Amino acid sequence: MNNEQLIETLKKIVKPYIQDEAAFEDLSEETDFVNDLKINSANLVDVILDVEDEFDIEIDNDSMEQMLSVQAAMEIIKTKLNQK
């Protein structure tokens, strides 16, 4: 899975939880889930659970705490997929 496909998949996952439509339209690797998309912490947990389901991976607590941006999410997903 390349970066573009990964970003498209992440967009589908986060869409139900966003509060800032304009920031979502400009979503890139630099996008921050909380500050840019206005996803609250409870919904961020939902995003992480949806990522686990989508990619059939398990995200540990340390990784969860780091998963605050699109780039961080992509790195964690790639690492977990490579460990399978």
A tleap script that builds the chain and sets N, CA, C and O, in Angstrom:
source leaprc.protein.ff14SB
mol = sequence {
  NMET ASN ASN GLU GLN LEU ILE GLU THR LEU
  LYS LYS ILE VAL LYS PRO TYR ILE GLN ASP
  GLU ALA ALA PHE GLU ASP LEU SER GLU GLU
  THR ASP PHE VAL ASN ASP LEU LYS ILE ASN
  SER ALA ASN LEU VAL ASP VAL ILE LEU ASP
  VAL GLU ASP GLU PHE ASP ILE GLU ILE ASP
  ASN ASP SER MET GLU GLN MET LEU SER VAL
  GLN ALA ALA MET GLU ILE ILE LYS THR LYS
  LEU ASN GLN CLYS
}
set mol.1.N position { 0.852 -1.185 0.000 }
set mol.1.CA position { 0.000 0.000 0.000 }
set mol.1.C position { 0.894 1.244 0.000 }
set mol.1.O position { 1.752 1.397 0.870 }
set mol.2.N position { 0.690 2.125 -0.973 }
set mol.2.CA position { 1.508 3.331 -1.027 }
set mol.2.C position { 0.895 4.440 -0.164 }
set mol.2.O position { -0.209 4.300 0.362 }
set mol.3.N position { 1.644 5.551 -0.032 }
set mol.3.CA position { 1.193 6.644 0.833 }
set mol.3.C position { -0.142 7.226 0.398 }
set mol.3.O position { -0.977 7.566 1.237 }
set mol.4.N position { -0.349 7.344 -0.910 }
set mol.4.CA position { -1.594 7.907 -1.409 }
set mol.4.C position { -2.793 7.029 -1.033 }
set mol.4.O position { -3.831 7.535 -0.605 }
set mol.5.N position { -2.643 5.722 -1.194 }
set mol.5.CA position { -3.718 4.791 -0.826 }
set mol.5.C position { -3.970 4.836 0.681 }
set mol.5.O position { -5.112 4.772 1.136 }
set mol.6.N position { -2.889 4.947 1.439 }
set mol.6.CA position { -3.000 4.994 2.888 }
set mol.6.C position { -3.753 6.247 3.337 }
set mol.6.O position { -4.604 6.185 4.224 }
set mol.7.N position { -3.434 7.375 2.720 }
set mol.7.CA position { -4.120 8.625 3.057 }
set mol.7.C position { -5.600 8.533 2.691 }
set mol.7.O position { -6.453 8.982 3.457 }
set mol.8.N position { -5.913 7.958 1.536 }
set mol.8.CA position { -7.322 7.815 1.128 }
set mol.8.C position { -8.091 6.938 2.119 }
set mol.8.O position { -9.237 7.234 2.458 }
set mol.9.N position { -7.462 5.872 2.572 }
set mol.9.CA position { -8.112 4.993 3.548 }
set mol.9.C position { -8.312 5.728 4.866 }
set mol.9.O position { -9.373 5.622 5.483 }
set mol.10.N position { -7.304 6.469 5.299 }
set mol.10.CA position { -7.433 7.242 6.543 }
set mol.10.C position { -8.532 8.293 6.427 }
set mol.10.O position { -9.248 8.545 7.396 }
set mol.11.N position { -8.672 8.904 5.260 }
set mol.11.CA position { -9.737 9.899 5.057 }
set mol.11.C position { -11.107 9.269 5.282 }
set mol.11.O position { -11.971 9.860 5.931 }
set mol.12.N position { -11.301 8.062 4.741 }
set mol.12.CA position { -12.588 7.379 4.918 }
set mol.12.C position { -12.841 7.080 6.399 }
set mol.12.O position { -13.971 7.171 6.879 }
set mol.13.N position { -11.771 6.722 7.112 }
set mol.13.CA position { -11.907 6.364 8.526 }
set mol.13.C position { -12.247 7.596 9.371 }
set mol.13.O position { -13.128 7.526 10.228 }
set mol.14.N position { -11.562 8.720 9.142 }
set mol.14.CA position { -11.759 9.891 10.009 }
set mol.14.C position { -12.973 10.732 9.640 }
set mol.14.O position { -13.447 11.509 10.469 }
set mol.15.N position { -13.485 10.601 8.431 }
set mol.15.CA position { -14.589 11.466 7.965 }
set mol.15.C position { -15.763 11.559 8.944 }
set mol.15.O position { -16.250 12.666 9.178 }
set mol.16.N position { -16.241 10.458 9.525 }
set mol.16.CA position { -17.400 10.585 10.426 }
set mol.16.C position { -17.114 11.399 11.697 }
set mol.16.O position { -18.046 11.830 12.376 }
set mol.17.N position { -15.849 11.608 12.016 }
set mol.17.CA position { -15.497 12.224 13.296 }
set mol.17.C position { -15.024 13.673 13.183 }
set mol.17.O position { -14.839 14.337 14.203 }
set mol.18.N position { -14.826 14.173 11.966 }
set mol.18.CA position { -14.250 15.515 11.814 }
set mol.18.C position { -15.239 16.610 12.184 }
set mol.18.O position { -16.453 16.437 12.077 }
set mol.19.N position { -14.693 17.746 12.623 }
set mol.19.CA position { -15.507 18.916 12.932 }
set mol.19.C position { -15.168 20.090 12.012 }
set mol.19.O position { -15.868 21.102 12.017 }
set mol.20.N position { -14.094 19.958 11.222 }
set mol.20.CA position { -13.657 21.039 10.354 }
set mol.20.C position { -13.570 20.528 8.916 }
set mol.20.O position { -12.580 19.912 8.522 }
set mol.21.N position { -14.613 20.792 8.151 }
set mol.21.CA position { -14.727 20.277 6.780 }
set mol.21.C position { -13.623 20.827 5.870 }
set mol.21.O position { -13.095 20.097 5.031 }
set mol.22.N position { -13.272 22.105 6.030 }
set mol.22.CA position { -12.245 22.720 5.181 }
set mol.22.C position { -10.895 22.047 5.401 }
set mol.22.O position { -10.181 21.763 4.440 }
set mol.23.N position { -10.544 21.794 6.644 }
set mol.23.CA position { -9.276 21.121 6.948 }
set mol.23.C position { -9.292 19.701 6.397 }
set mol.23.O position { -8.264 19.194 5.949 }
set mol.24.N position { -10.456 19.060 6.427 }
set mol.24.CA position { -10.568 17.698 5.901 }
set mol.24.C position { -10.314 17.685 4.397 }
set mol.24.O position { -9.663 16.776 3.882 }
set mol.25.N position { -10.828 18.691 3.695 }
set mol.25.CA position { -10.630 18.765 2.243 }
set mol.25.C position { -9.155 18.892 1.888 }
set mol.25.O position { -8.721 18.422 0.836 }
set mol.26.N position { -8.382 19.530 2.770 }
set mol.26.CA position { -6.948 19.733 2.531 }
set mol.26.C position { -6.092 18.711 3.274 }
set mol.26.O position { -4.899 18.939 3.475 }
set mol.27.N position { -6.675 17.606 3.680 }
set mol.27.CA position { -5.957 16.600 4.472 }
set mol.27.C position { -4.673 16.161 3.763 }
set mol.27.O position { -4.678 15.827 2.578 }
set mol.28.N position { -3.581 16.170 4.517 }
set mol.28.CA position { -2.286 15.737 3.997 }
set mol.28.C position { -1.537 15.049 5.131 }
set mol.28.O position { -2.075 14.883 6.225 }
set mol.29.N position { -0.302 14.653 4.871 }
set mol.29.CA position { 0.492 14.005 5.913 }
set mol.29.C position { 0.686 14.916 7.111 }
set mol.29.O position { 0.843 14.430 8.231 }
set mol.30.N position { 0.678 16.236 6.900 }
set mol.30.CA position { 0.918 17.186 7.984 }
set mol.30.C position { -0.333 17.459 8.831 }
set mol.30.O position { -0.238 18.126 9.862 }
set mol.31.N position { -1.481 16.965 8.421 }
set mol.31.CA position { -2.732 17.243 9.130 }
set mol.31.C position { -2.712 16.617 10.526 }
set mol.31.O position { -2.364 15.449 10.703 }
set mol.32.N position { -3.099 17.434 11.510 }
set mol.32.CA position { -3.198 16.990 12.901 }
set mol.32.C position { -4.670 16.663 13.183 }
set mol.32.O position { -5.558 17.466 12.897 }
set mol.33.N position { -4.914 15.476 13.745 }
set mol.33.CA position { -6.302 15.048 13.975 }
set mol.33.C position { -7.051 15.971 14.938 }
set mol.33.O position { -8.214 16.300 14.706 }
set mol.34.N position { -6.388 16.387 16.016 }
set mol.34.CA position { -7.052 17.183 17.047 }
set mol.34.C position { -7.085 18.662 16.671 }
set mol.34.O position { -8.149 19.281 16.675 }
set mol.35.N position { -5.923 19.229 16.346 }
set mol.35.CA position { -5.845 20.671 16.098 }
set mol.35.C position { -6.448 21.085 14.759 }
set mol.35.O position { -7.093 22.130 14.678 }
set mol.36.N position { -6.253 20.293 13.711 }
set mol.36.CA position { -6.757 20.671 12.386 }
set mol.36.C position { -8.177 20.175 12.133 }
set mol.36.O position { -9.040 20.938 11.699 }
set mol.37.N position { -8.412 18.908 12.403 }
set mol.37.CA position { -9.723 18.321 12.094 }
set mol.37.C position { -10.711 18.446 13.247 }
set mol.37.O position { -11.895 18.148 13.096 }
set mol.38.N position { -10.213 18.889 14.402 }
set mol.38.CA position { -11.064 19.100 15.593 }
set mol.38.C position { -11.733 17.803 16.063 }
set mol.38.O position { -12.883 17.810 16.504 }
set mol.39.N position { -10.999 16.694 15.961 }
set mol.39.CA position { -11.507 15.409 16.455 }
set mol.39.C position { -11.226 15.366 17.954 }
set mol.39.O position { -10.084 15.541 18.378 }
set mol.40.N position { -12.266 15.132 18.760 }
set mol.40.CA position { -12.037 15.107 20.206 }
set mol.40.C position { -11.396 13.779 20.632 }
set mol.40.O position { -11.344 12.825 19.855 }
set mol.41.N position { -10.918 13.737 21.860 }
set mol.41.CA position { -10.150 12.577 22.314 }
set mol.41.C position { -10.968 11.290 22.316 }
set mol.41.O position { -10.431 10.221 22.025 }
set mol.42.N position { -12.239 11.373 22.635 }
set mol.42.CA position { -13.083 10.172 22.614 }
set mol.42.C position { -13.206 9.635 21.190 }
set mol.42.O position { -13.125 8.427 20.968 }
set mol.43.N position { -13.401 10.529 20.235 }
set mol.43.CA position { -13.508 10.104 18.841 }
set mol.43.C position { -12.169 9.645 18.287 }
set mol.43.O position { -12.127 8.822 17.373 }
set mol.44.N position { -11.074 10.169 18.831 }
set mol.44.CA position { -9.755 9.730 18.391 }
set mol.44.C position { -9.565 8.244 18.723 }
set mol.44.O position { -8.940 7.506 17.962 }
set mol.45.N position { -10.102 7.824 19.850 }
set mol.45.CA position { -10.062 6.403 20.207 }
set mol.45.C position { -10.857 5.599 19.177 }
set mol.45.O position { -10.429 4.519 18.767 }
set mol.46.N position { -12.012 6.123 18.759 }
set mol.46.CA position { -12.813 5.451 17.729 }
set mol.46.C position { -12.040 5.346 16.416 }
set mol.46.O position { -12.094 4.319 15.738 }
set mol.47.N position { -11.318 6.415 16.059 }
set mol.47.CA position { -10.504 6.399 14.841 }
set mol.47.C position { -9.468 5.285 14.936 }
set mol.47.O position { -9.275 4.529 13.984 }
set mol.48.N position { -8.804 5.185 16.081 }
set mol.48.CA position { -7.767 4.161 16.262 }
set mol.48.C position { -8.376 2.761 16.165 }
set mol.48.O position { -7.800 1.873 15.537 }
set mol.49.N position { -9.530 2.568 16.780 }
set mol.49.CA position { -10.200 1.255 16.700 }
set mol.49.C position { -10.585 0.930 15.259 }
set mol.49.O position { -10.465 -0.215 14.822 }
set mol.50.N position { -11.052 1.944 14.521 }
set mol.50.CA position { -11.410 1.739 13.116 }
set mol.50.C position { -10.171 1.414 12.280 }
set mol.50.O position { -10.239 0.596 11.362 }
set mol.51.N position { -9.044 2.049 12.593 }
set mol.51.CA position { -7.783 1.757 11.896 }
set mol.51.C position { -7.380 0.312 12.162 }
set mol.51.O position { -6.967 -0.400 11.246 }
set mol.52.N position { -7.500 -0.118 13.408 }
set mol.52.CA position { -7.166 -1.511 13.740 }
set mol.52.C position { -8.017 -2.483 12.929 }
set mol.52.O position { -7.504 -3.464 12.390 }
set mol.53.N position { -9.311 -2.210 12.845 }
set mol.53.CA position { -10.216 -3.082 12.087 }
set mol.53.C position { -9.894 -3.065 10.595 }
set mol.53.O position { -9.835 -4.116 9.956 }
set mol.54.N position { -9.688 -1.886 10.050 }
set mol.54.CA position { -9.448 -1.729 8.616 }
set mol.54.C position { -8.176 -2.457 8.163 }
set mol.54.O position { -8.158 -3.101 7.114 }
set mol.55.N position { -7.123 -2.345 8.965 }
set mol.55.CA position { -5.831 -2.898 8.563 }
set mol.55.C position { -5.511 -4.225 9.247 }
set mol.55.O position { -4.452 -4.806 9.010 }
set mol.56.N position { -6.426 -4.710 10.099 }
set mol.56.CA position { -6.230 -5.963 10.833 }
set mol.56.C position { -4.902 -5.937 11.598 }
set mol.56.O position { -4.081 -6.848 11.489 }
set mol.57.N position { -4.720 -4.863 12.375 }
set mol.57.CA position { -3.527 -4.709 13.200 }
set mol.57.C position { -3.950 -4.379 14.620 }
set mol.57.O position { -5.110 -4.048 14.867 }
set mol.58.N position { -3.009 -4.469 15.554 }
set mol.58.CA position { -3.268 -4.094 16.934 }
set mol.58.C position { -2.337 -2.948 17.287 }
set mol.58.O position { -1.122 -3.052 17.117 }
set mol.59.N position { -2.901 -1.861 17.775 }
set mol.59.CA position { -2.120 -0.677 18.114 }
set mol.59.C position { -2.000 -0.597 19.630 }
set mol.59.O position { -2.998 -0.464 20.339 }
set mol.60.N position { -0.757 -0.681 20.119 }
set mol.60.CA position { -0.517 -0.654 21.561 }
set mol.60.C position { -0.680 0.765 22.112 }
set mol.60.O position { -0.775 1.731 21.354 }
set mol.61.N position { -0.711 0.872 23.436 }
set mol.61.CA position { -0.958 2.168 24.076 }
set mol.61.C position { 0.082 3.221 23.708 }
set mol.61.O position { -0.273 4.378 23.482 }
set mol.62.N position { 1.355 2.845 23.642 }
set mol.62.CA position { 2.399 3.817 23.282 }
set mol.62.C position { 2.143 4.377 21.890 }
set mol.62.O position { 2.253 5.583 21.668 }
set mol.63.N position { 1.803 3.502 20.961 }
set mol.63.CA position { 1.523 3.950 19.592 }
set mol.63.C position { 0.274 4.818 19.541 }
set mol.63.O position { 0.220 5.797 18.796 }
set mol.64.N position { -0.739 4.454 20.344 }
set mol.64.CA position { -1.976 5.249 20.387 }
set mol.64.C position { -1.689 6.688 20.784 }
set mol.64.O position { -2.225 7.627 20.194 }
set mol.65.N position { -0.829 6.852 21.800 }
set mol.65.CA position { -0.520 8.187 22.296 }
set mol.65.C position { 0.204 9.021 21.247 }
set mol.65.O position { 0.112 10.248 21.267 }
set mol.66.N position { 0.918 8.378 20.337 }
set mol.66.CA position { 1.659 9.088 19.301 }
set mol.66.C position { 0.806 9.368 18.064 }
set mol.66.O position { 1.182 10.184 17.222 }
set mol.67.N position { -0.318 8.709 17.953 }
set mol.67.CA position { -1.119 8.764 16.725 }
set mol.67.C position { -2.019 9.999 16.693 }
set mol.67.O position { -3.244 9.895 16.763 }
set mol.68.N position { -1.384 11.170 16.586 }
set mol.68.CA position { -2.116 12.428 16.638 }
set mol.68.C position { -2.169 13.144 15.294 }
set mol.68.O position { -2.882 14.137 15.147 }
set mol.69.N position { -1.424 12.651 14.322 }
set mol.69.CA position { -1.420 13.280 13.000 }
set mol.69.C position { -1.513 12.202 11.929 }
set mol.69.O position { -1.337 11.015 12.202 }
set mol.70.N position { -1.790 12.637 10.721 }
set mol.70.CA position { -1.869 11.691 9.605 }
set mol.70.C position { -0.517 11.009 9.404 }
set mol.70.O position { -0.452 9.798 9.193 }
set mol.71.N position { 0.565 11.794 9.472 }
set mol.71.CA position { 1.893 11.216 9.263 }
set mol.71.C position { 2.223 10.178 10.331 }
set mol.71.O position { 2.732 9.104 10.011 }
set mol.72.N position { 1.939 10.484 11.594 }
set mol.72.CA position { 2.200 9.530 12.670 }
set mol.72.C position { 1.369 8.264 12.475 }
set mol.72.O position { 1.862 7.154 12.673 }
set mol.73.N position { 0.110 8.436 12.088 }
set mol.73.CA position { -0.760 7.285 11.854 }
set mol.73.C position { -0.204 6.412 10.733 }
set mol.73.O position { -0.197 5.186 10.837 }
set mol.74.N position { 0.261 7.050 9.664 }
set mol.74.CA position { 0.805 6.300 8.530 }
set mol.74.C position { 2.045 5.502 8.944 }
set mol.74.O position { 2.203 4.344 8.558 }
set mol.75.N position { 2.914 6.126 9.724 }
set mol.75.CA position { 4.123 5.437 10.170 }
set mol.75.C position { 3.785 4.243 11.050 }
set mol.75.O position { 4.372 3.171 10.900 }
set mol.76.N position { 2.842 4.424 11.967 }
set mol.76.CA position { 2.441 3.345 12.866 }
set mol.76.C position { 1.790 2.215 12.070 }
set mol.76.O position { 2.097 1.045 12.295 }
set mol.77.N position { 0.898 2.554 11.148 }
set mol.77.CA position { 0.229 1.537 10.332 }
set mol.77.C position { 1.253 0.738 9.525 }
set mol.77.O position { 1.201 -0.491 9.490 }
set mol.78.N position { 2.183 1.443 8.876 }
set mol.78.CA position { 3.205 0.752 8.076 }
set mol.78.C position { 4.053 -0.170 8.935 }
set mol.78.O position { 4.339 -1.300 8.539 }
set mol.79.N position { 4.459 0.305 10.114 }
set mol.79.CA position { 5.265 -0.518 11.025 }
set mol.79.C position { 4.504 -1.768 11.435 }
set mol.79.O position { 5.049 -2.872 11.405 }
set mol.80.N position { 3.232 -1.593 11.822 }
set mol.80.CA position { 2.425 -2.742 12.258 }
set mol.80.C position { 2.184 -3.726 11.123 }
set mol.80.O position { 2.197 -4.938 11.338 }
set mol.81.N position { 1.963 -3.213 9.912 }
set mol.81.CA position { 1.745 -4.105 8.764 }
set mol.81.C position { 3.021 -4.896 8.452 }
set mol.81.O position { 2.950 -6.069 8.084 }
set mol.82.N position { 4.180 -4.256 8.599 }
set mol.82.CA position { 5.441 -4.939 8.341 }
set mol.82.C position { 5.763 -5.999 9.390 }
set mol.82.O position { 6.541 -6.919 9.136 }
set mol.83.N position { 5.159 -5.864 10.568 }
set mol.83.CA position { 5.389 -6.842 11.640 }
set mol.83.C position { 4.505 -8.074 11.511 }
set mol.83.O position { 4.717 -9.063 12.212 }
set mol.84.N position { 3.525 -8.025 10.631 }
set mol.84.CA position { 2.584 -9.152 10.480 }
set mol.84.C position { 3.260 -10.354 9.846 }
set mol.84.O position { 2.621 -11.387 9.644 }
savepdb mol mol.pdb
quit
